[in-house]
């Protein structure tokens, strides 16, 4: 029978004692039995190592474990009864060589694995007999979403008892665990804003140079999580000299995160970093939680918001490229992605296919996207022959681009206060007060450190703006990091070869800051201050558009009513929703 742990140096007699433990039965209503205690104590006394067993509620021993003098490493217990709000159905009974309470490792294992109970039998110094017993079990915490980890009002997510003289250790685990599971279920039902895809803890690790921007970075990650449908339970920021190559966080801080996750009933860890396949697998194995990195979070949002065939293919290509190098890793991280956040689109099936089939899928998706790209270029060529000037709205995600498109053209494209609400290019036609007709296109929002998989997949969509006569670069002036967002967008425009296209800088959401401030900022940057929800700001932008396009070779159109041209009142702009891009060339 298998023994987990380091079995080197064991005598045949000691090996037989450990193997015999598999045949022991431990009823659910007792902490331990005399026979089990006697054999555990004997093997620990003989070897100078901790020994233990994992027992289920039917009394069957699932694992026999041999550790070292200070602790033992629990084996992979699988996904048994791992649903949220439930305990594992296993309890750990093990020895302590010294008269010491439950250790930090004991408590971390208790919480991260959601064990029914951890029981420590302390040996009498120098003697082969039990001295006392400590035991601990999980405890639900009545916590509000978003409470900070240093909130002293929160109780630890476990309860410990001891020392109890061995002869008086008569607690009934069955009664304790059943009452605990009822309470855990009640607390989970009562939690507000659970999030359709679970509750997450956000994690950011940086050095001292990056500490100043950590808060703003976490605020953006919180918005990404909200957009993905995840309730943020808490955030962790660690400042250290370098990122841990295996766990990103330091091991002690990672233990804090695991305990906090149990305390707040969180089941997802979202890292504000790109995790290597090895890091993701190691973190999932140690924490027993679903582990998501920033790229995977953004991919999940794109999977939710892509509606056109082009968009869906681009998202699937990006997801497949992301998962391809992870298919060869142990599936600890990916096994938790069968549903919900991080598991949409092809992520649900990639565990069942080999790398060869995944590469074939990448090739096939690439061919389909090239075909769609050729069709898009043909439509752009027809539009260019028609002589209608094109204006592309670009900018950081959630800067208000779609709202601005609606305000300019009178259309009703989807507008949401979420990141990446727009993934599919929307094009509408409008008439300027001077009589010029133009087409205005909304584009995918940019973001700092755009995942390379997404950038490669959506490059053709971004290149839609290359044939534009003018770019409207929209900036959310109310965002504290608007300067950084502006710089990130400009850098991406350079990467796409769009830095030479004329542009008008638009400081949007001017109503969300002090009156007059946006106008002063716009004057200093030769920009236009607007609020896409107010006609006054739109009037100035339309006039700027008209002036910027005045030198272009434009076709003649029927003159506009002079009365409408005197002031912007909605009549000066004629919006024609284009259902098909082919209509641009007609």
C-alpha positions in Angstrom: 0.0 0.0 0.0 1.3 3.5 -0.9 2.8 5.8 1.6 3.1 9.5 0.8 6.2 11.4 1.8 9.9 10.5 2.3 10.1 6.8 3.2 13.9 6.5 2.9 15.6 5.0 5.9 12.6 3.1 7.2 13.0 -0.4 8.5 10.8 -3.2 7.3 8.9 -3.2 10.6 8.3 0.6 10.4 7.1 0.2 6.8 4.7 -2.5 7.8 3.3 -0.4 10.6 2.6 2.5 8.1 1.1 0.1 5.6 -1.2 -1.3 8.2 -2.6 2.1 8.9 -4.6 1.8 5.6 -6.7 -0.8 7.2 -7.7 1.3 10.3 -11.2 2.6 10.6 -11.9 5.9 12.4 -15.6 6.6 13.1 -16.8 10.1 12.2 -17.9 10.8 15.8 -14.4 10.5 17.5 -11.2 12.5 17.1 -9.1 9.3 16.9 -9.1 5.7 18.0 -6.7 4.1 20.5 -5.3 1.7 17.8 -4.6 4.5 15.3 -3.1 6.7 18.0 -0.8 3.9 19.3 0.6 3.2 15.8 1.1 6.8 14.9 2.9 7.5 18.1 5.0 4.4 17.7 6.2 5.3 14.2 6.9 8.9 15.2 8.8 7.9 18.3 10.9 5.4 16.2 11.7 7.7 13.3 11.6 11.1 14.8 9.2 12.3 12.1 5.6 13.4 12.0 3.2 10.7 10.8 -0.5 11.2 9.8 -3.5 9.9 7.9 -6.3 11.5 5.9 -9.6 9.9 6.9 -13.0 10.4 5.2 -16.4 10.6 7.0 -17.0 6.9 6.5 -13.9 6.2 8.5 -11.7 5.0 5.6 -8.1 6.0 5.5 -7.3 7.5 2.1 -3.7 8.5 2.6 -0.9 7.6 4.9 1.7 10.4 5.2 5.3 10.5 6.6 6.9 13.9 7.1 9.9 15.3 8.9 10.4 16.5 12.5 8.5 19.8 12.0 5.8 19.0 9.5 4.4 16.9 6.7 3.5 17.6 3.1 -0.1 16.6 2.2 -0.7 14.8 -1.1 -3.0 16.0 -3.9 -6.5 15.2 -2.6 -8.2 15.9 -5.9 -11.5 17.8 -6.3 -13.5 15.6 -3.8 -16.5 17.7 -2.5 -14.7 20.8 -3.7 -17.9 22.8 -4.5 -18.1 26.3 -2.9 -19.5 26.4 0.6 -18.7 22.7 1.2 -15.9 21.1 3.2 -13.6 18.4 1.8 -15.0 15.5 3.7 -11.5 14.6 4.9 -9.8 15.1 8.3 -6.1 15.0 9.0 -5.0 13.1 12.1 -1.2 13.4 12.7 1.5 13.6 15.4 3.5 16.5 16.8 6.9 15.5 18.3 6.9 18.3 20.7 4.1 19.6 22.9 3.1 22.4 20.4 -0.2 23.7 19.1 -1.4 23.5 15.5 1.3 25.1 13.4 0.8 27.7 10.7 1.2 25.0 8.0 -1.5 23.0 9.7 -3.9 25.9 9.6 -3.0 26.8 6.0 -3.7 23.2 5.0 -7.0 23.3 6.9 -8.2 26.4 5.1 -6.8 25.9 1.6 -8.0 22.3 1.3 -11.2 23.0 3.3 -10.6 20.0 5.5 -13.2 18.9 8.0 -10.7 19.1 10.8 -7.0 18.9 11.7 -6.1 16.9 14.8 -2.6 16.9 16.3 -1.6 14.3 18.8 1.4 15.5 20.9 3.9 12.9 22.1 5.2 13.0 25.7 8.9 14.1 25.6 11.1 11.0 25.4 8.2 8.6 25.8 6.2 6.5 23.4 2.8 7.7 24.6 0.3 10.5 23.7 0.3 13.5 26.0 -2.4 15.8 24.7 -4.5 16.7 21.7 -5.1 19.9 19.7 -7.7 20.2 17.0 -9.0 22.9 14.7 -11.8 23.4 12.1 -12.8 26.1 9.7 -15.1 28.9 10.8 -17.2 31.2 8.5 -16.4 34.9 8.7 -19.2 37.4 8.5 -17.4 39.8 6.2 -18.5 42.5 3.7 -17.2 42.4 0.2 -14.1 44.6 -0.2 -13.0 44.7 3.4 -9.3 45.1 3.8 -7.1 42.3 5.0 -5.8 44.5 8.0 -9.4 45.0 9.3 -9.0 43.9 12.9 -12.7 43.2 13.3 -12.5 40.1 11.1 -12.0 36.9 13.0 -9.6 34.2 11.6 -11.3 31.7 9.3 -10.6 28.8 11.7 -11.2 27.8 15.3 -8.6 25.9 17.4 -9.0 24.0 20.7 -6.4 22.6 23.0 -4.4 21.4 24.7 -6.7 18.7 25.9 -5.3 15.8 27.9 -5.4 12.8 25.6 -7.7 10.8 28.0 -10.3 13.6 27.9 -10.3 14.3 24.2 -14.0 13.4 23.6 -15.1 16.0 21.0 -17.5 14.8 18.4 -16.3 15.8 14.9 -19.6 14.7 13.2 -21.6 17.2 15.2 -19.1 20.0 14.7 -18.7 19.5 11.0 -22.4 19.2 10.2 -23.2 22.4 12.1 -20.3 24.1 10.4 -21.4 23.2 6.9 -24.9 24.5 7.6 -23.4 27.8 8.8 -21.0 28.0 5.8 -24.0 27.5 3.4 -26.0 30.2 5.3 -23.1 32.7 5.1 -22.7 32.1 1.4 -26.4 32.6 0.7 -26.4 35.9 2.7 -23.3 37.4 1.0 -24.3 40.4 -1.1 -23.0 40.9 -4.6 -21.6 37.4 -5.0 -20.6 38.0 -8.7 -21.9 35.6 -11.4 -18.4 34.2 -11.8 -17.4 34.0 -8.2 -15.5 36.1 -5.7 -11.9 37.0 -6.3 -8.9 38.3 -4.5 -6.7 40.6 -6.6 -2.9 40.4 -6.2 -0.2 42.8 -7.3 3.5 42.4 -6.7 6.0 45.2 -7.5 9.4 46.6 -6.5 9.9 49.9 -4.7 9.9 51.8 -8.0 6.5 50.5 -8.9 4.9 51.0 -5.5 3.6 54.5 -6.4 1.6 53.2 -9.3 0.3 50.1 -7.6 -2.9 51.6 -6.4 -3.9 52.9 -9.8 -2.9 49.6 -11.4 -5.1 47.7 -8.9 -8.0 50.1 -9.6 -7.8 49.1 -13.3 -7.6 45.4 -12.4 -10.7 45.9 -10.2 -12.6 47.4 -13.2 -11.5 44.5 -15.4 -12.8 42.0 -12.8 -16.1 43.8 -12.5 -16.4 43.8 -16.3 -15.8 40.1 -16.3 -18.6 39.5 -13.7 -16.4 38.8 -10.7 -17.0 40.3 -7.2 -13.8 41.6 -5.7 -13.5 40.4 -2.1 -10.1 41.9 -1.3 -6.8 43.1 -2.7 -3.2 42.3 -1.8 -0.2 44.3 -2.7 3.3 43.1 -1.9 6.4 45.2 -2.4 9.5 43.0 -2.8 12.9 43.2 -4.5 11.9 40.8 -7.2 9.0 38.6 -8.2 9.3 35.1 -6.8 10.0 32.8 -9.8 7.7 30.1 -8.6 4.9 31.7 -6.7 5.2 35.4 -7.6 4.4 36.3 -4.0 6.6 35.3 -1.1 5.5 32.0 0.4 4.4 33.7 3.7 2.3 36.2 1.9 0.8 33.5 -0.2 -0.3 31.7 2.9 -2.0 34.9 4.1 -3.8 35.1 0.8 -5.0 31.5 1.1 -6.3 32.1 4.7 -8.0 35.3 3.6 -9.6 33.5 0.6 -11.2 31.1 3.1 -12.2 33.9 5.3 -14.0 35.8 2.6 -15.2 32.7 0.7 -13.2 33.7 -2.4 -12.5 31.0 -5.0 -10.5 32.9 -7.6 -7.0 34.6 -7.4 -6.4 37.2 -10.1 -2.8 38.4 -10.6 -2.0 41.8 -12.1 0.8 40.1 -13.9 1.3 37.7 -16.8 2.0 34.3 -15.2 4.2 31.7 -16.8 2.7 28.2 -17.2 4.9 26.9 -14.4 3.8 29.8 -12.0 0.1 29.2 -12.8 0.4 25.5 -12.1 2.4 26.0 -8.9 0.0 28.6 -7.5 -3.1 26.5 -8.3 -1.5 23.5 -6.6 -0.5 25.3 -3.5 -3.6 27.4 -3.1 -6.2 25.0 -4.4 -8.0 28.0 -6.0 -8.7 29.0 -9.6 -5.7 31.2 -10.7 -6.1 33.8 -13.4 -3.6 36.3 -14.7 -4.2 39.7 -16.3 -4.0 38.4 -19.9 -6.4 35.6 -19.2 -8.8 38.0 -17.5 -8.8 40.3 -20.6 -9.2 37.3 -22.9 -12.3 36.3 -20.9 -13.8 39.8 -21.2 -13.2 39.7 -25.0 -14.9 36.2 -25.1 -18.0 37.7 -23.4 -18.2 40.8 -25.6 -17.3 39.4 -29.1 -20.5 39.1 -31.2 -19.5 39.2 -34.9 -17.9 36.3 -36.6 -14.7 38.3 -37.1 -14.5 39.1 -33.4 -15.3 35.6 -32.2 -12.6 34.2 -34.5 -10.0 36.7 -33.3 -10.8 36.0 -29.6 -10.6 32.2 -30.2 -7.3 32.6 -32.0 -5.9 34.7 -29.1 -7.2 32.2 -26.5 -5.7 29.2 -28.3 -2.3 30.9 -28.7 -2.4 31.7 -25.0 -3.3 28.1 -23.9 -1.0 26.3 -26.4 2.2 26.5 -24.2 0.1 25.6 -21.1 -1.2 22.3 -22.5 1.9 20.5 -21.6 1.9 21.6 -18.0 0.3 19.7 -15.2 -3.4 20.6 -15.3 -3.7 22.0 -11.8 -4.3 25.5 -13.1 -6.3 24.6 -16.2 -8.5 22.0 -14.4 -10.3 24.8 -12.6 -11.2 26.6 -15.9 -14.0 24.3 -17.0 -16.5 27.1 -16.5 -16.9 30.7 -15.5 -14.2 33.3 -15.7 -11.2 32.2 -17.7 -13.0 29.2 -19.1 -15.1 30.7 -21.9 -14.7 29.9 -25.6 -12.1 27.3 -26.5 -10.7 27.2 -23.0 -13.4 24.7 -22.1 -12.2 22.1 -24.6 -8.4 22.5 -24.8 -7.7 20.1 -22.0 -9.1 17.3 -24.2 -7.0 18.1 -27.3 -3.3 17.7 -27.9 -0.9 20.3 -29.0 -1.0 19.1 -32.5 -4.7 19.7 -32.9 -4.4 23.0 -31.1 -1.7 24.1 -33.7 -4.0 22.9 -36.5 -6.8 25.1 -35.0 -4.5 28.1 -34.9 -3.6 27.6 -38.6 -7.2 27.2 -39.6 -8.3 30.3 -37.6 -5.5 32.2 -39.2 -6.7 31.3 -42.7 -10.3 32.3 -41.9 -9.2 35.6 -40.5 -7.0 36.3 -43.5 -10.1 35.8 -45.7 -12.1 38.2 -43.6 -9.3 40.6 -43.7 -9.3 40.5 -47.5 -13.0 41.2 -47.5 -12.5 44.1 -45.1 -9.8 45.6 -47.4 -12.1 45.3 -50.4 -14.8 47.2 -48.5 -12.3 49.9 -47.5 -11.2 50.2 -51.1 -14.8 50.7 -52.3 -15.2 53.3 -49.6 -12.0 55.1 -50.6 -13.2 55.2 -54.3 -16.4 56.8 -53.2 -14.4 59.7 -51.8 -16.3 59.8 -48.4 -13.8 60.9 -45.7 -13.3 58.4 -42.9 -12.9 59.3 -39.2 -11.9 56.6 -36.7 -12.5 57.0 -33.0 -9.6 55.6 -31.0 -8.6 55.7 -27.4 -8.2 53.9 -24.1 -10.9 51.4 -23.1 -14.0 53.0 -21.4 -13.0 56.5 -22.4 -16.5 57.1 -23.9 -15.9 56.3 -27.6 -19.2 54.6 -28.2 -21.1 57.3 -26.4 -19.3 59.9 -28.5 -20.2 58.0 -31.7 -23.8 58.0 -30.6 -23.7 61.7 -29.9 -22.1 62.6 -33.2 -24.2 60.4 -35.5 -27.5 60.1 -33.6 -27.1 56.3 -33.5 -27.8 53.9 -30.7 -24.8 51.5 -30.5 -24.4 49.6 -27.3 -22.9 51.8 -24.5 -21.9 50.3 -21.1 -19.8 51.6 -18.3 -17.4 48.6 -18.7 -14.0 48.0 -20.1 -14.0 46.6 -23.7 -17.7 46.9 -24.1 -17.0 47.4 -27.8 -15.1 44.7 -29.7 -16.7 44.8 -33.1 -16.1 47.9 -35.3 -19.2 50.0 -35.7 -19.4 52.4 -38.6 -22.0 55.2 -39.1 -22.4 58.0 -41.6 -23.0 61.6 -40.7 -23.3 65.0 -42.4 -21.3 68.0 -41.2 -22.8 71.5 -41.1 -20.7 72.4 -44.2 -22.5 69.7 -46.2 -19.7 67.2 -46.2 -20.7 63.5 -45.6 -18.3 61.5 -43.5 -18.2 58.0 -42.0 -17.3 57.6 -38.4 -16.0 54.2 -37.0 -15.8 53.1 -33.4 -12.8 50.8 -32.6 -11.7 48.4 -30.0 -10.4 50.2 -26.9 -6.7 50.1 -26.0 -5.2 49.2 -22.7 -1.7 49.3 -21.1 0.3 46.2 -21.7 -2.2 44.9 -24.2 -1.7 41.1 -24.3 0.5 40.1 -27.3 -2.0 37.3 -28.2 -4.8 39.9 -28.5 -2.7 42.5 -30.2 -1.7 39.9 -32.9 -5.3 38.6 -33.3 -6.9 42.1 -33.4 -4.2 43.8 -35.5 -6.3 43.6 -38.6 -9.2 45.3 -36.8 -6.9 48.0 -35.5 -5.6 48.5 -39.0 -9.1 49.6 -40.0 -8.0 53.0 -38.9 -5.0 53.1 -41.3 -7.2 54.3 -44.2 -8.8 56.9 -42.0 -8.4 60.6 -43.0 -8.6 61.6 -39.4 -8.4 60.0 -35.9 -10.4 61.2 -32.9 -8.3 60.3 -29.9 -10.7 60.2 -27.0 -9.3 60.6 -23.5 -11.2 60.2 -20.2 -10.0 63.4 -18.7 -11.7 62.5 -15.3 -9.5 59.5 -14.9 -6.5 60.2 -12.5 -4.3 58.3 -14.9 -5.4 60.0 -18.1 -1.9 61.1 -19.0 -0.6 57.5 -18.8 -3.6 56.2 -20.8 -3.0 58.8 -23.4 0.7 57.8 -23.6 -0.3 54.1 -23.8 -2.7 54.8 -26.7 -0.1 56.9 -28.6 2.5 54.1 -28.2 0.0 51.5 -29.7 -0.8 53.9 -32.6 2.9 54.1 -33.3 3.1 50.3 -33.3 0.2 50.1 -35.8 1.8 52.7 -38.0 -0.9 55.3 -37.4 1.3 58.0 -35.9 1.2 59.9 -39.2 -2.5 60.0 -39.5 -3.9 63.5 -38.6 -5.8 63.4 -35.3 -7.9 65.5 -33.0 -7.4 65.1 -29.3 -10.8 64.9 -27.4 -10.9 65.4 -23.6 -14.1 63.6 -22.8 -16.2 63.4 -19.6 -15.4 67.0 -18.8 -18.5 67.2 -16.6 -16.8 64.9 -14.1 -14.1 67.3 -13.0 -14.1 70.9 -11.8 -15.9 73.4 -14.1 -13.5 75.0 -16.6 -10.5 72.6 -15.8 -11.1 70.5 -18.9 -11.2 73.5 -21.1 -7.9 74.8 -19.7 -6.3 71.4 -20.3 -7.7 71.2 -23.8 -6.4 74.7 -24.6 -2.9 73.7 -23.5 -2.9 70.5 -25.6 -4.8 71.9 -28.7 -7.6 69.5 -27.8 -11.4 69.8 -27.6 -13.1 69.4 -24.2 -16.4 67.6 -24.4 -19.1 65.8 -22.5 -20.6 63.3 -24.9 -23.9 63.6 -23.1 -24.2 67.4 -23.6 -24.8 69.1 -27.0 -22.6 72.1 -26.2 -19.4 70.1 -26.2 -20.4 68.1 -29.3 -21.0 71.4 -31.2 -17.4 72.4 -30.7 -16.1 69.0 -31.7 -18.2 68.9 -34.9 -16.9 72.3 -35.8 -13.3 71.1 -35.3 -14.0 68.0 -37.4 -15.4 70.2 -40.2 -12.3 72.5 -40.1 -9.8 69.5 -40.0 -11.4 67.9 -43.0 -11.8 71.2 -45.0 -8.6 70.6 -47.0 -9.5 67.1 -48.2 -10.8 66.3 -51.7 -14.4 65.8 -51.0 -17.4 64.9 -53.3 -20.2 67.4 -53.7 -23.4 66.9 -51.7 -26.7 68.7 -51.5 -26.3 71.9 -49.5 -27.4 71.9 -45.9 -30.2 74.1 -44.7 -28.5 77.4 -43.7 -30.6 77.7 -40.7 -29.4 74.4 -39.4 -25.8 75.4 -40.2 -25.9 78.5 -38.0 -25.8 76.5 -34.8 -25.5 73.0 -33.7 -29.0 71.9 -32.7 -29.1 68.3 -33.9 -30.4 69.2 -37.3 -27.0 69.9 -38.7 -26.0 66.3 -38.4 -27.8 63.7 -40.4 -27.0 60.2 -39.1 -27.5 57.2 -41.4 -26.9 53.9 -39.6 -25.0 51.5 -41.9 -26.2 48.0 -41.4 -23.6 46.5 -43.7 -20.1 47.9 -44.4 -20.8 47.4 -48.1 -23.1 50.4 -47.9 -20.1 52.6 -47.6 -19.2 52.1 -51.2 -22.6 52.7 -52.6 
